[in-house]
Amino acid sequence: MHSSVGLPERRGEMNRITPEQVKAAYEKTGLTPTRGEFFYLPDGNVVSGACGLGVLAYEKSGGIPEDRINGILGIEVDYSVGFAVGFDGQPDPYSIYSPENDDEFRAGLEDGDASARAVGLGVFDE
């Protein structure tokens, strides 16, 4: 396991994010887990919440990053989309995205779902 919070762990041939990394980033930043958006700014200026990818990028960048989150975190696009969809708990992920690399997308779905559960978000409730 990679020792730095917020950096992906290399498992197999792709970088992956663990629930422990996500949970540690929420604890370090004090942000609240949110779904459906990378960053939650209720008053337009102060970030109070973030999704699993958002909190890792926020923690690594020291604020809202100006670059693409998948680049900051060293993860592939299909993995990052899968992670976001899994974290959000979308019931039919393939209805909203068609991945080029299905293995990365599925790994992201699994890791996003596991990370959401690790920070107390259960099954997506519309």
Backbone atoms as SQL, in Angstrom:
CREATE TABLE atoms (id INTEGER PRIMARY KEY, chain TEXT, resi INTEGER, resn TEXT, atom TEXT, x REAL, y REAL, z REAL);
INSERT INTO atoms VALUES
  (1, 'A', 1, 'MET', 'N', 0.846, -1.180, 0.000),
  (2, 'A', 1, 'MET', 'CA', 0.000, 0.000, 0.000),
  (3, 'A', 1, 'MET', 'C', 0.886, 1.236, 0.000),
  (4, 'A', 2, 'HIS', 'N', 0.489, 2.230, -0.746),
  (5, 'A', 2, 'HIS', 'CA', 1.229, 3.485, -0.805),
  (6, 'A', 2, 'HIS', 'C', 1.064, 4.204, 0.524),
  (7, 'A', 3, 'SER', 'N', 2.122, 4.778, 1.015),
  (8, 'A', 3, 'SER', 'CA', 2.075, 5.362, 2.354),
  (9, 'A', 3, 'SER', 'C', 1.445, 6.754, 2.406),
  (10, 'A', 4, 'SER', 'N', 1.384, 7.472, 1.287),
  (11, 'A', 4, 'SER', 'CA', 0.825, 8.821, 1.300),
  (12, 'A', 4, 'SER', 'C', -0.684, 8.788, 1.123),
  (13, 'A', 5, 'VAL', 'N', -1.377, 9.604, 1.896),
  (14, 'A', 5, 'VAL', 'CA', -2.817, 9.727, 1.758),
  (15, 'A', 5, 'VAL', 'C', -3.112, 10.393, 0.428),
  (16, 'A', 6, 'GLY', 'N', -4.141, 9.922, -0.265),
  (17, 'A', 6, 'GLY', 'CA', -4.578, 10.580, -1.474),
  (18, 'A', 6, 'GLY', 'C', -3.891, 10.115, -2.740),
  (19, 'A', 7, 'LEU', 'N', -2.880, 9.290, -2.647),
  (20, 'A', 7, 'LEU', 'CA', -2.231, 8.778, -3.841),
  (21, 'A', 7, 'LEU', 'C', -2.712, 7.366, -4.104),
  (22, 'A', 8, 'PRO', 'N', -2.942, 7.031, -5.365),
  (23, 'A', 8, 'PRO', 'CA', -3.478, 5.706, -5.666),
  (24, 'A', 8, 'PRO', 'C', -2.469, 4.594, -5.402),
  (25, 'A', 9, 'GLU', 'N', -3.002, 3.455, -5.123),
  (26, 'A', 9, 'GLU', 'CA', -2.205, 2.261, -4.898),
  (27, 'A', 9, 'GLU', 'C', -2.118, 1.511, -6.222),
  (28, 'A', 10, 'ARG', 'N', -0.949, 0.990, -6.557),
  (29, 'A', 10, 'ARG', 'CA', -0.805, 0.230, -7.790),
  (30, 'A', 10, 'ARG', 'C', -1.182, -1.207, -7.484),
  (31, 'A', 11, 'ARG', 'N', -2.273, -1.659, -8.096),
  (32, 'A', 11, 'ARG', 'CA', -2.712, -3.048, -7.937),
  (33, 'A', 11, 'ARG', 'C', -2.834, -3.615, -9.340),
  (34, 'A', 12, 'GLY', 'N', -1.986, -4.583, -9.672),
  (35, 'A', 12, 'GLY', 'CA', -2.007, -5.097, -11.026),
  (36, 'A', 12, 'GLY', 'C', -1.384, -4.064, -11.953),
  (37, 'A', 13, 'GLU', 'N', -2.029, -3.784, -13.052),
  (38, 'A', 13, 'GLU', 'CA', -1.505, -2.858, -14.046),
  (39, 'A', 13, 'GLU', 'C', -2.108, -1.465, -13.954),
  (40, 'A', 14, 'MET', 'N', -3.005, -1.219, -13.018),
  (41, 'A', 14, 'MET', 'CA', -3.616, 0.106, -12.937),
  (42, 'A', 14, 'MET', 'C', -3.502, 0.667, -11.528),
  (43, 'A', 15, 'ASN', 'N', -3.484, 1.979, -11.465),
  (44, 'A', 15, 'ASN', 'CA', -3.525, 2.644, -10.163),
  (45, 'A', 15, 'ASN', 'C', -4.955, 2.601, -9.661),
  (46, 'A', 16, 'ARG', 'N', -5.116, 2.244, -8.395),
  (47, 'A', 16, 'ARG', 'CA', -6.440, 2.166, -7.785),
  (48, 'A', 16, 'ARG', 'C', -6.436, 2.905, -6.459),
  (49, 'A', 17, 'ILE', 'N', -7.595, 3.323, -6.058),
  (50, 'A', 17, 'ILE', 'CA', -7.778, 4.061, -4.809),
  (51, 'A', 17, 'ILE', 'C', -8.450, 3.137, -3.799),
  (52, 'A', 18, 'THR', 'N', -7.946, 3.149, -2.572),
  (53, 'A', 18, 'THR', 'CA', -8.518, 2.292, -1.535),
  (54, 'A', 18, 'THR', 'C', -9.490, 3.079, -0.659),
  (55, 'A', 19, 'PRO', 'N', -10.444, 2.384, -0.058),
  (56, 'A', 19, 'PRO', 'CA', -11.345, 3.049, 0.886),
  (57, 'A', 19, 'PRO', 'C', -10.593, 3.711, 2.040),
  (58, 'A', 20, 'GLU', 'N', -9.493, 3.101, 2.461),
  (59, 'A', 20, 'GLU', 'CA', -8.705, 3.665, 3.556),
  (60, 'A', 20, 'GLU', 'C', -8.111, 5.022, 3.173),
  (61, 'A', 21, 'GLN', 'N', -7.680, 5.172, 1.931),
  (62, 'A', 21, 'GLN', 'CA', -7.134, 6.450, 1.465),
  (63, 'A', 21, 'GLN', 'C', -8.218, 7.525, 1.459),
  (64, 'A', 22, 'VAL', 'N', -9.408, 7.152, 1.010),
  (65, 'A', 22, 'VAL', 'CA', -10.514, 8.110, 0.946),
  (66, 'A', 22, 'VAL', 'C', -10.926, 8.532, 2.362),
  (67, 'A', 23, 'LYS', 'N', -11.072, 7.555, 3.237),
  (68, 'A', 23, 'LYS', 'CA', -11.465, 7.850, 4.617),
  (69, 'A', 23, 'LYS', 'C', -10.433, 8.749, 5.298),
  (70, 'A', 24, 'ALA', 'N', -9.154, 8.467, 5.087),
  (71, 'A', 24, 'ALA', 'CA', -8.096, 9.283, 5.687),
  (72, 'A', 24, 'ALA', 'C', -8.118, 10.716, 5.140),
  (73, 'A', 25, 'ALA', 'N', -8.422, 10.878, 3.860),
  (74, 'A', 25, 'ALA', 'CA', -8.474, 12.227, 3.270),
  (75, 'A', 25, 'ALA', 'C', -9.636, 13.025, 3.854),
  (76, 'A', 26, 'TYR', 'N', -10.784, 12.383, 4.079),
  (77, 'A', 26, 'TYR', 'CA', -11.902, 13.091, 4.725),
  (78, 'A', 26, 'TYR', 'C', -11.517, 13.505, 6.139),
  (79, 'A', 27, 'GLU', 'N', -10.862, 12.610, 6.869),
  (80, 'A', 27, 'GLU', 'CA', -10.458, 12.930, 8.235),
  (81, 'A', 27, 'GLU', 'C', -9.450, 14.080, 8.257),
  (82, 'A', 28, 'LYS', 'N', -8.507, 14.069, 7.330),
  (83, 'A', 28, 'LYS', 'CA', -7.471, 15.105, 7.299),
  (84, 'A', 28, 'LYS', 'C', -8.028, 16.468, 6.884),
  (85, 'A', 29, 'THR', 'N', -8.921, 16.486, 5.885),
  (86, 'A', 29, 'THR', 'CA', -9.425, 17.760, 5.363),
  (87, 'A', 29, 'THR', 'C', -10.628, 18.291, 6.126),
  (88, 'A', 30, 'GLY', 'N', -11.357, 17.413, 6.814),
  (89, 'A', 30, 'GLY', 'CA', -12.576, 17.833, 7.510),
  (90, 'A', 30, 'GLY', 'C', -13.765, 18.017, 6.589),
  (91, 'A', 31, 'LEU', 'N', -13.616, 17.653, 5.308),
  (92, 'A', 31, 'LEU', 'CA', -14.733, 17.769, 4.370),
  (93, 'A', 31, 'LEU', 'C', -15.760, 16.667, 4.622),
  (94, 'A', 32, 'THR', 'N', -16.989, 16.931, 4.239),
  (95, 'A', 32, 'THR', 'CA', -18.090, 15.988, 4.388),
  (96, 'A', 32, 'THR', 'C', -18.253, 15.187, 3.100),
  (97, 'A', 33, 'PRO', 'N', -18.448, 13.864, 3.186),
  (98, 'A', 33, 'PRO', 'CA', -18.700, 13.078, 1.978),
  (99, 'A', 33, 'PRO', 'C', -19.999, 13.527, 1.298),
  (100, 'A', 34, 'THR', 'N', -19.919, 13.790, 0.000),
  (101, 'A', 34, 'THR', 'CA', -21.103, 14.172, -0.773),
  (102, 'A', 34, 'THR', 'C', -21.159, 13.360, -2.053),
  (103, 'A', 35, 'ARG', 'N', -22.343, 13.293, -2.614),
  (104, 'A', 35, 'ARG', 'CA', -22.551, 12.586, -3.877),
  (105, 'A', 35, 'ARG', 'C', -23.059, 13.556, -4.930),
  (106, 'A', 36, 'GLY', 'N', -22.746, 13.246, -6.180),
  (107, 'A', 36, 'GLY', 'CA', -23.315, 13.987, -7.288),
  (108, 'A', 36, 'GLY', 'C', -22.529, 15.201, -7.734),
  (109, 'A', 37, 'GLU', 'N', -21.459, 15.563, -7.025),
  (110, 'A', 37, 'GLU', 'CA', -20.617, 16.688, -7.427),
  (111, 'A', 37, 'GLU', 'C', -19.240, 16.512, -6.803),
  (112, 'A', 38, 'PHE', 'N', -18.218, 16.995, -7.511),
  (113, 'A', 38, 'PHE', 'CA', -16.865, 16.854, -6.991),
  (114, 'A', 38, 'PHE', 'C', -16.668, 17.655, -5.718),
  (115, 'A', 39, 'PHE', 'N', -17.178, 18.892, -5.708),
  (116, 'A', 39, 'PHE', 'CA', -17.036, 19.754, -4.534),
  (117, 'A', 39, 'PHE', 'C', -18.364, 20.405, -4.211),
  (118, 'A', 40, 'TYR', 'N', -18.681, 20.520, -2.913),
  (119, 'A', 40, 'TYR', 'CA', -19.911, 21.158, -2.455),
  (120, 'A', 40, 'TYR', 'C', -19.547, 22.492, -1.827),
  (121, 'A', 41, 'LEU', 'N', -20.026, 23.556, -2.442),
  (122, 'A', 41, 'LEU', 'CA', -19.768, 24.919, -1.964),
  (123, 'A', 41, 'LEU', 'C', -21.109, 25.591, -1.693),
  (124, 'A', 42, 'PRO', 'N', -21.678, 25.405, -0.510),
  (125, 'A', 42, 'PRO', 'CA', -23.026, 25.915, -0.252),
  (126, 'A', 42, 'PRO', 'C', -23.151, 27.431, -0.348),
  (127, 'A', 43, 'ASP', 'N', -22.082, 28.166, -0.016),
  (128, 'A', 43, 'ASP', 'CA', -22.174, 29.626, -0.109),
  (129, 'A', 43, 'ASP', 'C', -21.405, 30.165, -1.310),
  (130, 'A', 44, 'GLY', 'N', -20.904, 29.272, -2.148),
  (131, 'A', 44, 'GLY', 'CA', -20.200, 29.679, -3.346),
  (132, 'A', 44, 'GLY', 'C', -18.720, 29.933, -3.177),
  (133, 'A', 45, 'ASN', 'N', -18.235, 29.964, -1.962),
  (134, 'A', 45, 'ASN', 'CA', -16.823, 30.284, -1.734),
  (135, 'A', 45, 'ASN', 'C', -16.056, 29.237, -0.941),
  (136, 'A', 46, 'VAL', 'N', -16.690, 28.605, 0.010),
  (137, 'A', 46, 'VAL', 'CA', -16.000, 27.692, 0.916),
  (138, 'A', 46, 'VAL', 'C', -16.440, 26.253, 0.639),
  (139, 'A', 47, 'VAL', 'N', -15.463, 25.389, 0.418),
  (140, 'A', 47, 'VAL', 'CA', -15.755, 23.978, 0.188),
  (141, 'A', 47, 'VAL', 'C', -16.081, 23.329, 1.525),
  (142, 'A', 48, 'SER', 'N', -17.254, 22.705, 1.615),
  (143, 'A', 48, 'SER', 'CA', -17.595, 22.001, 2.849),
  (144, 'A', 48, 'SER', 'C', -17.712, 20.501, 2.629),
  (145, 'A', 49, 'GLY', 'N', -17.796, 20.082, 1.373),
  (146, 'A', 49, 'GLY', 'CA', -17.923, 18.666, 1.086),
  (147, 'A', 49, 'GLY', 'C', -17.320, 18.326, -0.259),
  (148, 'A', 50, 'ALA', 'N', -17.093, 17.034, -0.470),
  (149, 'A', 50, 'ALA', 'CA', -16.524, 16.567, -1.733),
  (150, 'A', 50, 'ALA', 'C', -16.849, 15.092, -1.907),
  (151, 'A', 51, 'CYS', 'N', -16.827, 14.664, -3.164),
  (152, 'A', 51, 'CYS', 'CA', -16.972, 13.233, -3.442),
  (153, 'A', 51, 'CYS', 'C', -15.628, 12.555, -3.133),
  (154, 'A', 52, 'GLY', 'N', -15.565, 11.251, -3.293),
  (155, 'A', 52, 'GLY', 'CA', -14.347, 10.512, -2.982),
  (156, 'A', 52, 'GLY', 'C', -13.132, 10.962, -3.791),
  (157, 'A', 53, 'LEU', 'N', -13.314, 11.230, -5.074),
  (158, 'A', 53, 'LEU', 'CA', -12.205, 11.729, -5.886),
  (159, 'A', 53, 'LEU', 'C', -11.880, 13.174, -5.526),
  (160, 'A', 54, 'GLY', 'N', -12.914, 13.958, -5.300),
  (161, 'A', 54, 'GLY', 'CA', -12.724, 15.367, -4.966),
  (162, 'A', 54, 'GLY', 'C', -11.922, 15.555, -3.696),
  (163, 'A', 55, 'VAL', 'N', -12.232, 14.761, -2.667),
  (164, 'A', 55, 'VAL', 'CA', -11.516, 14.927, -1.398),
  (165, 'A', 55, 'VAL', 'C', -10.042, 14.562, -1.538),
  (166, 'A', 56, 'LEU', 'N', -9.750, 13.555, -2.349),
  (167, 'A', 56, 'LEU', 'CA', -8.347, 13.178, -2.561),
  (168, 'A', 56, 'LEU', 'C', -7.596, 14.279, -3.318),
  (169, 'A', 57, 'ALA', 'N', -8.219, 14.835, -4.356),
  (170, 'A', 57, 'ALA', 'CA', -7.597, 15.914, -5.127),
  (171, 'A', 57, 'ALA', 'C', -7.451, 17.169, -4.273),
  (172, 'A', 58, 'TYR', 'N', -8.453, 17.454, -3.451),
  (173, 'A', 58, 'TYR', 'CA', -8.415, 18.619, -2.549),
  (174, 'A', 58, 'TYR', 'C', -7.270, 18.469, -1.561),
  (175, 'A', 59, 'GLU', 'N', -7.157, 17.286, -0.995),
  (176, 'A', 59, 'GLU', 'CA', -6.104, 17.017, -0.008),
  (177, 'A', 59, 'GLU', 'C', -4.722, 17.124, -0.658),
  (178, 'A', 60, 'LYS', 'N', -4.582, 16.601, -1.847),
  (179, 'A', 60, 'LYS', 'CA', -3.288, 16.616, -2.529),
  (180, 'A', 60, 'LYS', 'C', -2.924, 18.010, -3.032),
  (181, 'A', 61, 'SER', 'N', -3.918, 18.786, -3.478),
  (182, 'A', 61, 'SER', 'CA', -3.677, 20.109, -4.050),
  (183, 'A', 61, 'SER', 'C', -3.700, 21.225, -3.015),
  (184, 'A', 62, 'GLY', 'N', -4.257, 20.952, -1.844),
  (185, 'A', 62, 'GLY', 'CA', -4.392, 21.993, -0.831),
  (186, 'A', 62, 'GLY', 'C', -5.546, 22.944, -1.105),
  (187, 'A', 63, 'GLY', 'N', -6.479, 22.506, -1.905),
  (188, 'A', 63, 'GLY', 'CA', -7.646, 23.318, -2.265),
  (189, 'A', 63, 'GLY', 'C', -8.289, 22.734, -3.504),
  (190, 'A', 64, 'ILE', 'N', -9.196, 23.484, -4.103),
  (191, 'A', 64, 'ILE', 'CA', -9.827, 22.997, -5.331),
  (192, 'A', 64, 'ILE', 'C', -8.768, 22.993, -6.428),
  (193, 'A', 65, 'PRO', 'N', -8.517, 21.828, -7.014),
  (194, 'A', 65, 'PRO', 'CA', -7.461, 21.754, -8.029),
  (195, 'A', 65, 'PRO', 'C', -7.869, 22.450, -9.329),
  (196, 'A', 66, 'GLU', 'N', -6.875, 22.986, -10.008),
  (197, 'A', 66, 'GLU', 'CA', -7.128, 23.614, -11.295),
  (198, 'A', 66, 'GLU', 'C', -6.961, 22.635, -12.443),
  (199, 'A', 67, 'ASP', 'N', -6.302, 21.519, -12.202),
  (200, 'A', 67, 'ASP', 'CA', -6.091, 20.513, -13.236),
  (201, 'A', 67, 'ASP', 'C', -7.131, 19.407, -13.130),
  (202, 'A', 68, 'ARG', 'N', -7.149, 18.536, -14.134),
  (203, 'A', 68, 'ARG', 'CA', -8.090, 17.410, -14.140),
  (204, 'A', 68, 'ARG', 'C', -7.797, 16.472, -12.970),
  (205, 'A', 69, 'ILE', 'N', -8.853, 16.057, -12.299),
  (206, 'A', 69, 'ILE', 'CA', -8.694, 15.221, -11.110),
  (207, 'A', 69, 'ILE', 'C', -7.979, 13.912, -11.424),
  (208, 'A', 70, 'ASN', 'N', -8.313, 13.267, -12.535),
  (209, 'A', 70, 'ASN', 'CA', -7.658, 11.986, -12.823),
  (210, 'A', 70, 'ASN', 'C', -6.156, 12.177, -13.040),
  (211, 'A', 71, 'GLY', 'N', -5.742, 13.308, -13.597),
  (212, 'A', 71, 'GLY', 'CA', -4.322, 13.582, -13.764),
  (213, 'A', 71, 'GLY', 'C', -3.627, 13.827, -12.442),
  (214, 'A', 72, 'ILE', 'N', -4.272, 14.561, -11.571),
  (215, 'A', 72, 'ILE', 'CA', -3.714, 14.850, -10.242),
  (216, 'A', 72, 'ILE', 'C', -3.533, 13.563, -9.450),
  (217, 'A', 73, 'LEU', 'N', -4.495, 12.666, -9.570),
  (218, 'A', 73, 'LEU', 'CA', -4.464, 11.432, -8.786),
  (219, 'A', 73, 'LEU', 'C', -3.733, 10.290, -9.485),
  (220, 'A', 74, 'GLY', 'N', -3.341, 10.476, -10.743),
  (221, 'A', 74, 'GLY', 'CA', -2.604, 9.432, -11.456),
  (222, 'A', 74, 'GLY', 'C', -3.451, 8.225, -11.810),
  (223, 'A', 75, 'ILE', 'N', -4.720, 8.462, -12.132),
  (224, 'A', 75, 'ILE', 'CA', -5.622, 7.369, -12.500),
  (225, 'A', 75, 'ILE', 'C', -6.145, 7.602, -13.913),
  (226, 'A', 76, 'GLU', 'N', -6.533, 6.529, -14.568),
  (227, 'A', 76, 'GLU', 'CA', -7.047, 6.604, -15.935),
  (228, 'A', 76, 'GLU', 'C', -8.480, 7.141, -15.936),
  (229, 'A', 77, 'VAL', 'N', -8.887, 7.681, -17.077),
  (230, 'A', 77, 'VAL', 'CA', -10.220, 8.279, -17.199),
  (231, 'A', 77, 'VAL', 'C', -11.322, 7.263, -16.931),
  (232, 'A', 78, 'ASP', 'N', -11.271, 6.080, -17.548),
  (233, 'A', 78, 'ASP', 'CA', -12.334, 5.089, -17.326),
  (234, 'A', 78, 'ASP', 'C', -12.413, 4.674, -15.865),
  (235, 'A', 79, 'TYR', 'N', -11.265, 4.543, -15.200),
  (236, 'A', 79, 'TYR', 'CA', -11.265, 4.211, -13.776),
  (237, 'A', 79, 'TYR', 'C', -11.902, 5.350, -12.984),
  (238, 'A', 80, 'SER', 'N', -11.521, 6.600, -13.286),
  (239, 'A', 80, 'SER', 'CA', -12.055, 7.734, -12.519),
  (240, 'A', 80, 'SER', 'C', -13.561, 7.880, -12.708),
  (241, 'A', 81, 'VAL', 'N', -14.047, 7.662, -13.924),
  (242, 'A', 81, 'VAL', 'CA', -15.503, 7.731, -14.149),
  (243, 'A', 81, 'VAL', 'C', -16.187, 6.600, -13.394),
  (244, 'A', 82, 'GLY', 'N', -15.631, 5.399, -13.459),
  (245, 'A', 82, 'GLY', 'CA', -16.193, 4.276, -12.711),
  (246, 'A', 82, 'GLY', 'C', -16.214, 4.542, -11.220),
  (247, 'A', 83, 'PHE', 'N', -15.119, 5.103, -10.712),
  (248, 'A', 83, 'PHE', 'CA', -15.051, 5.415, -9.281),
  (249, 'A', 83, 'PHE', 'C', -16.137, 6.413, -8.901),
  (250, 'A', 84, 'ALA', 'N', -16.274, 7.471, -9.684),
  (251, 'A', 84, 'ALA', 'CA', -17.282, 8.495, -9.382),
  (252, 'A', 84, 'ALA', 'C', -18.694, 7.918, -9.427),
  (253, 'A', 85, 'VAL', 'N', -18.967, 7.105, -10.424),
  (254, 'A', 85, 'VAL', 'CA', -20.291, 6.487, -10.559),
  (255, 'A', 85, 'VAL', 'C', -20.531, 5.505, -9.414),
  (256, 'A', 86, 'GLY', 'N', -19.501, 4.730, -9.056),
  (257, 'A', 86, 'GLY', 'CA', -19.624, 3.796, -7.936),
  (258, 'A', 86, 'GLY', 'C', -19.804, 4.519, -6.617),
  (259, 'A', 87, 'PHE', 'N', -19.071, 5.608, -6.413),
  (260, 'A', 87, 'PHE', 'CA', -19.198, 6.394, -5.185),
  (261, 'A', 87, 'PHE', 'C', -20.599, 6.994, -5.083),
  (262, 'A', 88, 'ASP', 'N', -21.115, 7.455, -6.218),
  (263, 'A', 88, 'ASP', 'CA', -22.463, 8.032, -6.249),
  (264, 'A', 88, 'ASP', 'C', -23.546, 6.971, -6.100),
  (265, 'A', 89, 'GLY', 'N', -23.194, 5.693, -6.282),
  (266, 'A', 89, 'GLY', 'CA', -24.151, 4.610, -6.108),
  (267, 'A', 89, 'GLY', 'C', -25.195, 4.530, -7.202),
  (268, 'A', 90, 'GLN', 'N', -24.829, 4.924, -8.408),
  (269, 'A', 90, 'GLN', 'CA', -25.784, 4.886, -9.514),
  (270, 'A', 90, 'GLN', 'C', -26.224, 3.446, -9.784),
  (271, 'A', 91, 'PRO', 'N', -27.527, 3.202, -9.892),
  (272, 'A', 91, 'PRO', 'CA', -28.039, 1.842, -10.042),
  (273, 'A', 91, 'PRO', 'C', -27.728, 1.203, -11.393),
  (274, 'A', 92, 'ASP', 'N', -27.554, 1.978, -12.463),
  (275, 'A', 92, 'ASP', 'CA', -27.284, 1.420, -13.791),
  (276, 'A', 92, 'ASP', 'C', -26.143, 2.201, -14.443),
  (277, 'A', 93, 'PRO', 'N', -24.897, 1.926, -14.041),
  (278, 'A', 93, 'PRO', 'CA', -23.776, 2.746, -14.489),
  (279, 'A', 93, 'PRO', 'C', -23.559, 2.764, -15.997),
  (280, 'A', 94, 'TYR', 'N', -23.886, 1.670, -16.673),
  (281, 'A', 94, 'TYR', 'CA', -23.653, 1.626, -18.115),
  (282, 'A', 94, 'TYR', 'C', -24.676, 2.448, -18.891),
  (283, 'A', 95, 'SER', 'N', -25.733, 2.888, -18.242),
  (284, 'A', 95, 'SER', 'CA', -26.708, 3.734, -18.931),
  (285, 'A', 95, 'SER', 'C', -26.202, 5.176, -19.052),
  (286, 'A', 96, 'ILE', 'N', -25.178, 5.532, -18.268),
  (287, 'A', 96, 'ILE', 'CA', -24.680, 6.905, -18.314),
  (288, 'A', 96, 'ILE', 'C', -23.266, 7.012, -18.870),
  (289, 'A', 97, 'TYR', 'N', -22.589, 5.876, -19.085),
  (290, 'A', 97, 'TYR', 'CA', -21.213, 5.938, -19.581),
  (291, 'A', 97, 'TYR', 'C', -20.851, 4.646, -20.292),
  (292, 'A', 98, 'SER', 'N', -20.174, 4.763, -21.427),
  (293, 'A', 98, 'SER', 'CA', -19.675, 3.609, -22.181),
  (294, 'A', 98, 'SER', 'C', -18.152, 3.654, -22.167),
  (295, 'A', 99, 'PRO', 'N', -17.530, 2.835, -21.324),
  (296, 'A', 99, 'PRO', 'CA', -16.076, 2.892, -21.188),
  (297, 'A', 99, 'PRO', 'C', -15.336, 2.286, -22.377),
  (298, 'A', 100, 'GLU', 'N', -14.140, 2.816, -22.624),
  (299, 'A', 100, 'GLU', 'CA', -13.244, 2.201, -23.612),
  (300, 'A', 100, 'GLU', 'C', -12.553, 0.998, -22.978),
  (301, 'A', 101, 'ASN', 'N', -12.223, 1.095, -21.692),
  (302, 'A', 101, 'ASN', 'CA', -11.563, 0.008, -20.977),
  (303, 'A', 101, 'ASN', 'C', -12.490, -0.468, -19.865),
  (304, 'A', 102, 'ASP', 'N', -13.203, -1.545, -20.139),
  (305, 'A', 102, 'ASP', 'CA', -14.199, -2.033, -19.195),
  (306, 'A', 102, 'ASP', 'C', -13.573, -2.521, -17.886),
  (307, 'A', 103, 'ASP', 'N', -12.374, -3.095, -17.941),
  (308, 'A', 103, 'ASP', 'CA', -11.724, -3.571, -16.713),
  (309, 'A', 103, 'ASP', 'C', -11.445, -2.408, -15.763),
  (310, 'A', 104, 'GLU', 'N', -10.948, -1.288, -16.308),
  (311, 'A', 104, 'GLU', 'CA', -10.687, -0.121, -15.470),
  (312, 'A', 104, 'GLU', 'C', -11.987, 0.465, -14.929),
  (313, 'A', 105, 'PHE', 'N', -13.011, 0.527, -15.771),
  (314, 'A', 105, 'PHE', 'CA', -14.298, 1.059, -15.345),
  (315, 'A', 105, 'PHE', 'C', -14.883, 0.214, -14.211),
  (316, 'A', 106, 'ARG', 'N', -14.865, -1.107, -14.376),
  (317, 'A', 106, 'ARG', 'CA', -15.399, -1.999, -13.328),
  (318, 'A', 106, 'ARG', 'C', -14.598, -1.885, -12.031),
  (319, 'A', 107, 'ALA', 'N', -13.279, -1.787, -12.136),
  (320, 'A', 107, 'ALA', 'CA', -12.452, -1.623, -10.935),
  (321, 'A', 107, 'ALA', 'C', -12.811, -0.312, -10.236),
  (322, 'A', 108, 'GLY', 'N', -13.006, 0.746, -11.015),
  (323, 'A', 108, 'GLY', 'CA', -13.418, 2.030, -10.440),
  (324, 'A', 108, 'GLY', 'C', -14.767, 1.940, -9.758),
  (325, 'A', 109, 'LEU', 'N', -15.718, 1.238, -10.389),
  (326, 'A', 109, 'LEU', 'CA', -17.034, 1.046, -9.770),
  (327, 'A', 109, 'LEU', 'C', -16.899, 0.375, -8.412),
  (328, 'A', 110, 'GLU', 'N', -16.126, -0.699, -8.364),
  (329, 'A', 110, 'GLU', 'CA', -15.935, -1.440, -7.109),
  (330, 'A', 110, 'GLU', 'C', -15.284, -0.572, -6.042),
  (331, 'A', 111, 'ASP', 'N', -14.213, 0.131, -6.429),
  (332, 'A', 111, 'ASP', 'CA', -13.477, 0.941, -5.458),
  (333, 'A', 111, 'ASP', 'C', -14.298, 2.146, -4.991),
  (334, 'A', 112, 'GLY', 'N', -15.055, 2.749, -5.905),
  (335, 'A', 112, 'GLY', 'CA', -15.916, 3.871, -5.532),
  (336, 'A', 112, 'GLY', 'C', -17.006, 3.449, -4.568),
  (337, 'A', 113, 'ASP', 'N', -17.624, 2.317, -4.854),
  (338, 'A', 113, 'ASP', 'CA', -18.679, 1.806, -3.974),
  (339, 'A', 113, 'ASP', 'C', -18.107, 1.470, -2.596),
  (340, 'A', 114, 'ALA', 'N', -16.961, 0.780, -2.569),
  (341, 'A', 114, 'ALA', 'CA', -16.339, 0.416, -1.287),
  (342, 'A', 114, 'ALA', 'C', -15.942, 1.662, -0.497),
  (343, 'A', 115, 'SER', 'N', -15.463, 2.681, -1.199),
  (344, 'A', 115, 'SER', 'CA', -15.064, 3.921, -0.521),
  (345, 'A', 115, 'SER', 'C', -16.269, 4.652, 0.051),
  (346, 'A', 116, 'ALA', 'N', -17.366, 4.683, -0.696),
  (347, 'A', 116, 'ALA', 'CA', -18.587, 5.333, -0.198),
  (348, 'A', 116, 'ALA', 'C', -19.080, 4.641, 1.067),
  (349, 'A', 117, 'ARG', 'N', -19.070, 3.334, 1.057),
  (350, 'A', 117, 'ARG', 'CA', -19.514, 2.576, 2.232),
  (351, 'A', 117, 'ARG', 'C', -18.575, 2.810, 3.424),
  (352, 'A', 118, 'ALA', 'N', -17.272, 2.939, 3.134),
  (353, 'A', 118, 'ALA', 'CA', -16.287, 3.141, 4.207),
  (354, 'A', 118, 'ALA', 'C', -16.479, 4.476, 4.922),
  (355, 'A', 119, 'VAL', 'N', -17.054, 5.456, 4.231),
  (356, 'A', 119, 'VAL', 'CA', -17.272, 6.769, 4.855),
  (357, 'A', 119, 'VAL', 'C', -18.731, 6.974, 5.255),
  (358, 'A', 120, 'GLY', 'N', -19.483, 5.884, 5.290),
  (359, 'A', 120, 'GLY', 'CA', -20.833, 5.940, 5.830),
  (360, 'A', 120, 'GLY', 'C', -21.947, 6.229, 4.844),
  (361, 'A', 121, 'LEU', 'N', -21.624, 6.236, 3.547),
  (362, 'A', 121, 'LEU', 'CA', -22.682, 6.396, 2.547),
  (363, 'A', 121, 'LEU', 'C', -23.140, 5.009, 2.111),
  (364, 'A', 122, 'GLY', 'N', -24.402, 4.742, 2.240),
  (365, 'A', 122, 'GLY', 'CA', -24.921, 3.436, 1.861),
  (366, 'A', 122, 'GLY', 'C', -25.367, 3.423, 0.424),
  (367, 'A', 123, 'VAL', 'N', -26.340, 2.593, 0.143),
  (368, 'A', 123, 'VAL', 'CA', -26.897, 2.477, -1.198),
  (369, 'A', 123, 'VAL', 'C', -27.514, 3.815, -1.587),
  (370, 'A', 124, 'PHE', 'N', -27.298, 4.205, -2.822),
  (371, 'A', 124, 'PHE', 'CA', -27.816, 5.470, -3.342),
  (372, 'A', 124, 'PHE', 'C', -29.321, 5.523, -3.153),
  (373, 'A', 125, 'ASP', 'N', -29.811, 6.601, -2.596),
  (374, 'A', 125, 'ASP', 'CA', -31.247, 6.776, -2.340),
  (375, 'A', 125, 'ASP', 'C', -31.722, 8.028, -3.081),
  (376, 'A', 126, 'GLU', 'N', -32.481, 7.814, -4.136),
  (377, 'A', 126, 'GLU', 'CA', -32.951, 8.955, -4.931),
  (378, 'A', 126, 'GLU', 'C', -34.059, 9.696, -4.242);
